[in-house]
Amino acid sequence: MPHTPVLEFLLSRRSRPAKMLAAPVPDRAELETLLTAAVRVPDHGKLEPWRLVVLGKPALARIADQAEAHARGVGMDAEKVAKSRSQFDDSPLAVVVVGCPRPTDKVPALEQTLSAGAVCLGLVNAALAAGWGASWLTGWVAHDRTLAAALFGLAPGEWVAGIVHIGTATQVPPDRPRPDLAAITTWVDA
């Protein structure tokens, strides 16, 4: 049986950049519902090769300060420092999706990585469907192993799959060009 409203939502969904989000944010009970929806992803072997770190506004302010200090310490360009800091300064709430691959011969690491990415998209879609604004970002802070480990408590072998920012959308960004389906699709009928 078709779920037309769900398909219509998916065909029209639009992320909201962190700079377009403000308080209020979901309360803990509502956020737990969104997180529950987000982790309903393909997870071959039931490995749960991901975990979540929820960052409230005080944590985001601390992370902005630490990221800026780290960036200045390594001589990063001032514009790049400001841009990365703003991701955390502007956001009222964020969830870090941490990829934590499990050792197994049954499920390749790539499938575990894709599952972590699915959690990111699942969380964005759950937040948008619940009426919140949301976006999935990373940036150099997420990819700097030393800094990310300190900020998000990464264990050896873990990595940041995404930082999902959630809040009340203050504006709707213009839609962006979408892929040309004909240019990226090959139909194989026989």
N, C-alpha and C positions, 0 to 999 in steps of 0.2 A: 504494500500500500504506500503510495507516495506521501512524503512529508513536505508538501509544497511550501509552507512558511519557512521551514529549515533551509530548503534549497534557495528560496528567495533571499534569506539572510546571507547565505554563503556567497551568492552571486553579487551581493551589494555591500558586503562587509568592508570596512575601511579603518585601518589603524589610526590612532590619534597620537601624534608625537608627544614625548614627555613634556616638552615646553608648552603643550596645549592642555595639560592636565592640572587639576587643582583639587583641594579638599572640597567636599568630603570624599572619603574613600569607603570601600566596603568595611563593615564591622567584622570582627573575627568570625562570627558564625557564617556570614555571607561569604567571606573569603574562603573559609573551609569548604563551602559548597563549590566555589569556583575551582579550588585546588583538587577537589574530588573529581570534578568533571575533567580537569586537565590531565590527570593521570590515568584516565580511561583510554589508553593508547595501545597500539600494537606493542606487545612485550613478549617476544618469543622466549619460551623457557621460564616465563614469570620471574625474571631476574631483577626487575626494578633497577635498571642501570642508570638511575637518576635519583636525585634528592632535591629538596627545596629549602631555600633560605629566605625568609620573609624579612624585609627591611622597612621599618617604620621611618617616619620623618627624622627623628633624632639620629638614627643609624645612617640615613642618607646624608645628613649634614656632616657627620663624622667621616664618612667615606669620601665626600667631596673634598674635605680638608686634607685627608691622607693622600688622596690621588693627586691633588695639586702639589703637595709637598714632595711627593715622589717624582712627579714630572719635572718640577723645578730642579730637583737634585740630580736628575740625569740630563739636564740642559734641554728639555723639550721646548719647542717653539711656543711662544705665549698664546697664540691663537688656538693651537691644539690643546693647550692646558685649559683655556677658558671653555672650549667646546666640551671637553670631557667632563669638566667640573659641572657644567650646566645640566648635564644629564641627571646628576644626582641632586643638585640644588633645586631644579625645577620640578622634580617628581615628588608627589605626596606619598607614594607607596611603591615598592618594587618587590618582585619575587625573583631571586636568582635560581635558575634551573642549573643544577650541577650535574654534569655527566660523570657517572662513576661506574665505568665498565667492570663487569664481573668476569673473572677467569672461568672459561668454559670452552669445551671443544664443540659444543652443540650449537652455539649462537655466535656468529662472527662479530668481532668488535664493531664493524660497520653497521650491522643491524642494531646494535645497542646504541650507537651514535644517532642513528635515524630515529630511534625511539625517544631519545632525549629531545631531539628537535621537534618531534610530534607533541611532546609535553608543552614546549614553548608555544606552538601554534594553538594547541588545545586550550591553554590558559588565556591567550589573547582572545580567541573566539568565545570562550565561556564568559569572559568579562564583557565583551561587546554585546553578546546576546542578553546579558543581565542588565544592560543599559549603561554600563560604565565605559569610559574611554580606556584604551590600552594600546601598548606598542611593545614590540620585541626588539631590543637593541643589544649590542655588545660593545665594541669599541676597544681601544688599546688597553683600558683598565682590565677588561675581562681577559685579554690575551697576554698580559704581562704576568707570567707565571708566579714570580716572587710576590708581586703586589696582590694579585688575585688570591693567592694562598693565604696571605695575611688578612685581607679584607673579608673573605668569605669562608675561611676555615677549610680550605681545600686540603685533602689528604693526598699523598703521592698517587699519581695516576688519574686524579680527578681534574676536571676542567669545566669552564663556564660555557654552557650551551647557549644561554641567553639570559638577559635581564629584562623581565617583563614589567613595565611600568603601568600602574593602574590608578585611575582617579576619575574625577568628574571632568568631562570634556568641556573646555571653555570656548572652543570654536571647532568648526568642522573644516579640515583642510580640503583644498580642491582635490578632486579625483586625479589620479595620475594615469598616464597611458598604460594600458594593459597589454599583455603579450598577444601577438598575432597568432592565433591558434593554428591557422593553416600553415604558417611558416615553421612551426615547431612540432607538428604532428605527422607521423607516418602511419598510414592505415595498411594493415596486412590482412588480406581477406582469404588467402589460400596458402 
